[in-house]
Amino acid sequence: MYPVEYIFLKETTSTQDIARDMIKNGRIKINTVIVAEIQSNGRGQKDNIWSSPKGGLYFSLITMTDEKNLKNLKDLSITTAKAVKKTLNKKYQITARIKKPNDVYALFSNGYKKISGILIETIPYDFKRFIITGIGVNFNNPIPDILSNRATSIYEIRNKQYKPVGFIRPFLKEYFNTTEKIYGKVNNRKSPIKRGN
């Protein structure tokens, strides 16, 4: 697996916003993961709000690809969702399925409920493009009453609390293995952006 650098935050607006700002300011390395315990303005697809209280997992992965590979990126949400699904199954013994294009639903009781969402954004850089893959997973966080009939959490399914950050490493292994096979070298080891102090 590629070397990964982690940035841990207690609270932020959105890990996607932090990633975007760091890229624009030239303070980021490829294969950086930004993790927040709480997001005050978590985002999903189409600017939907992603509820992000303490207890959940909220992180953004920064990778890079050549412009010529962009035609393959339309399916990257599905590829990422497959990595989430495999991680839920292998590490937490949770049966899950993908709801295209960017959601993962877990089996709970006699039905499937949303447990994870994915948001992918890109930023151009010369003839390359940064990819910011944002992922939210419901772990130990309470599910709002208004969402209880269509969302669930790992705690609710397994009746056990886990450390959310324990999800990231096995997920990255699944993600890098899959993207390397399908998209080629999406995740360059060396960044053209100088690392900040």
NUPA-434769 format. One line per 3 residues: number of its first residue (from 0); their letters; for each residue z, x, y of C-alpha. Coordinates in nm, 2 decimals, always signed. Layout:
REM residues N
NUM) A) Z:X:Y; ...
//
This chain:
REM residues 197
0) MYP) +0.00:+0.00:+0.00; -0.07:+0.12:+0.35; +0.21:+0.26:+0.57
3) VEY) +0.37:-0.02:+0.78; +0.58:+0.00:+1.09; +0.83:-0.27:+1.16
6) IFL) +0.96:-0.41:+1.49; +1.26:-0.64:+1.46; +1.36:-0.88:+1.74
9) KET) +1.66:-1.11:+1.77; +1.47:-1.37:+1.97; +1.13:-1.39:+2.15
12) TST) +0.88:-1.65:+2.27; +0.64:-1.58:+1.99; +0.56:-1.28:+1.77
15) QDI) +0.19:-1.35:+1.84; +0.25:-1.31:+2.21; +0.44:-0.99:+2.17
18) ARD) +0.17:-0.85:+1.95; -0.10:-0.94:+2.20; +0.09:-0.79:+2.49
21) MIK) +0.16:-0.46:+2.30; -0.21:-0.43:+2.21; -0.32:-0.49:+2.56
24) NGR) -0.07:-0.23:+2.69; -0.18:+0.03:+2.43; +0.16:+0.04:+2.26
27) IKI) +0.08:-0.06:+1.91; -0.01:+0.10:+1.58; -0.23:-0.05:+1.31
30) NTV) -0.03:-0.22:+1.03; +0.26:-0.31:+1.25; +0.47:-0.60:+1.16
33) IVA) +0.67:-0.78:+1.44; +0.96:-0.99:+1.31; +1.18:-1.23:+1.50
36) EIQ) +1.49:-1.42:+1.40; +1.42:-1.69:+1.65; +1.11:-1.80:+1.84
39) SNG) +1.14:-2.01:+2.15; +0.77:-2.09:+2.16; +0.63:-2.05:+1.81
42) RGQ) +0.27:-2.15:+1.78; +0.05:-2.30:+1.51; -0.31:-2.39:+1.50
45) KDN) -0.46:-2.58:+1.80; -0.15:-2.49:+2.01; +0.08:-2.69:+1.79
48) IWS) +0.44:-2.60:+1.81; +0.60:-2.43:+1.51; +0.97:-2.50:+1.49
51) SPK) +1.14:-2.16:+1.48; +1.52:-2.18:+1.46; +1.74:-1.91:+1.31
54) GGL) +1.71:-1.89:+0.93; +1.34:-1.90:+0.90; +1.09:-1.61:+0.87
57) YFS) +0.85:-1.55:+1.17; +0.63:-1.25:+1.18; +0.30:-1.12:+1.29
60) LIT) +0.09:-0.85:+1.12; -0.15:-0.64:+1.32; -0.46:-0.50:+1.15
63) MTD) -0.81:-0.40:+1.26; -1.16:-0.44:+1.15; -1.51:-0.35:+1.26
66) EKN) -1.71:-0.61:+1.45; -1.96:-0.62:+1.16; -1.69:-0.76:+0.93
69) LKN) -1.61:-1.05:+1.16; -1.84:-1.28:+0.97; -1.60:-1.25:+0.68
72) LKD) -1.29:-1.33:+0.88; -1.35:-1.70:+0.88; -1.20:-1.71:+0.54
75) LSI) -0.91:-1.48:+0.62; -0.67:-1.77:+0.67; -0.74:-1.88:+0.31
78) TTA) -0.70:-1.52:+0.18; -0.37:-1.49:+0.37; -0.25:-1.83:+0.24
81) KAV) -0.32:-1.71:-0.12; -0.10:-1.40:-0.06; +0.18:-1.63:+0.07
84) KKT) +0.13:-1.86:-0.23; +0.15:-1.57:-0.48; +0.46:-1.43:-0.31
87) LNK) +0.64:-1.77:-0.33; +0.56:-1.80:-0.69; +0.63:-1.44:-0.81
90) KYQ) +0.95:-1.37:-0.60; +1.10:-1.72:-0.57; +0.95:-1.91:-0.86
93) ITA) +0.81:-2.17:-0.63; +0.50:-2.36:-0.72; +0.27:-2.39:-0.42
96) RIK) -0.08:-2.49:-0.32; -0.30:-2.42:-0.02; -0.40:-2.69:+0.23
99) KPN) -0.71:-2.55:+0.41; -0.74:-2.38:+0.63; -0.40:-2.24:+0.71
102) DVY) -0.10:-2.42:+0.55; +0.09:-2.36:+0.23; +0.27:-2.65:+0.06
105) ALF) +0.55:-2.61:-0.20; +0.64:-2.85:-0.48; +0.97:-3.01:-0.42
108) SNG) +1.10:-3.30:-0.63; +0.79:-3.50:-0.71; +0.56:-3.40:-0.43
111) YKK) +0.43:-3.12:-0.21; +0.57:-3.04:+0.14; +0.47:-2.78:+0.40
114) ISG) +0.66:-2.46:+0.37; +0.44:-2.21:+0.55; +0.18:-2.19:+0.83
117) ILI) -0.06:-1.92:+0.93; -0.22:-1.85:+1.27; -0.49:-1.58:+1.31
120) ETI) -0.61:-1.45:+1.64; -0.84:-1.15:+1.73; -0.86:-0.92:+2.03
123) PYD) -1.18:-0.70:+2.09; -1.15:-0.33:+2.12; -1.47:-0.13:+2.16
126) FKR) -1.68:-0.21:+1.86; -1.37:-0.31:+1.66; -1.13:-0.60:+1.67
129) FII) -0.76:-0.63:+1.63; -0.65:-0.90:+1.40; -0.31:-1.07:+1.46
132) TGI) -0.20:-1.26:+1.16; +0.11:-1.48:+1.24; +0.30:-1.63:+0.95
135) GVN) +0.60:-1.87:+0.95; +0.79:-1.95:+0.63; +1.08:-2.20:+0.61
138) FNN) +1.37:-2.02:+0.44; +1.72:-2.12:+0.53; +1.64:-2.29:+0.85
141) PIP) +1.72:-2.66:+0.88; +1.42:-2.89:+0.87; +1.41:-3.14:+1.17
144) DIL) +1.46:-3.50:+1.07; +1.13:-3.59:+1.21; +0.96:-3.34:+0.97
147) SNR) +1.18:-3.40:+0.66; +0.93:-3.62:+0.48; +0.65:-3.36:+0.51
150) ATS) +0.82:-3.01:+0.53; +1.06:-2.82:+0.31; +1.23:-2.48:+0.28
153) IYE) +1.30:-2.22:+0.01; +1.67:-2.31:+0.04; +1.60:-2.68:-0.01
156) IRN) +1.39:-2.60:-0.32; +1.60:-2.33:-0.48; +1.94:-2.44:-0.35
159) KQY) +2.01:-2.07:-0.26; +2.00:-1.87:+0.05; +1.78:-1.56:+0.06
162) KPV) +1.72:-1.29:+0.32; +1.40:-1.40:+0.49; +1.28:-1.04:+0.55
165) GFI) +1.28:-0.99:+0.17; +0.95:-1.18:+0.16; +0.76:-0.94:+0.38
168) RPF) +0.71:-0.64:+0.15; +0.58:-0.83:-0.16; +0.36:-1.04:+0.07
171) LKE) +0.21:-0.73:+0.23; +0.13:-0.59:-0.12; -0.05:-0.91:-0.21
174) YFN) -0.23:-0.93:+0.13; -0.35:-0.57:+0.14; -0.47:-0.58:-0.22
177) TTE) -0.67:-0.90:-0.16; -0.82:-0.81:+0.18; -0.93:-0.47:+0.06
180) KIY) -1.12:-0.62:-0.23; -1.28:-0.90:-0.03; -1.33:-0.76:+0.32
183) GKV) -1.35:-0.39:+0.27; -1.13:-0.16:+0.48; -0.98:-0.43:+0.71
186) NNR) -0.67:-0.23:+0.76; -0.74:+0.12:+0.90; -0.48:+0.38:+0.86
189) KSP) -0.54:+0.55:+1.19; -0.52:+0.36:+1.52; -0.74:+0.44:+1.82
192) IKR) -0.45:+0.31:+2.03; -0.19:+0.57:+2.13; +0.16:+0.49:+2.02
195) GN) +0.40:+0.44:+2.30; +0.74:+0.62:+2.34
//
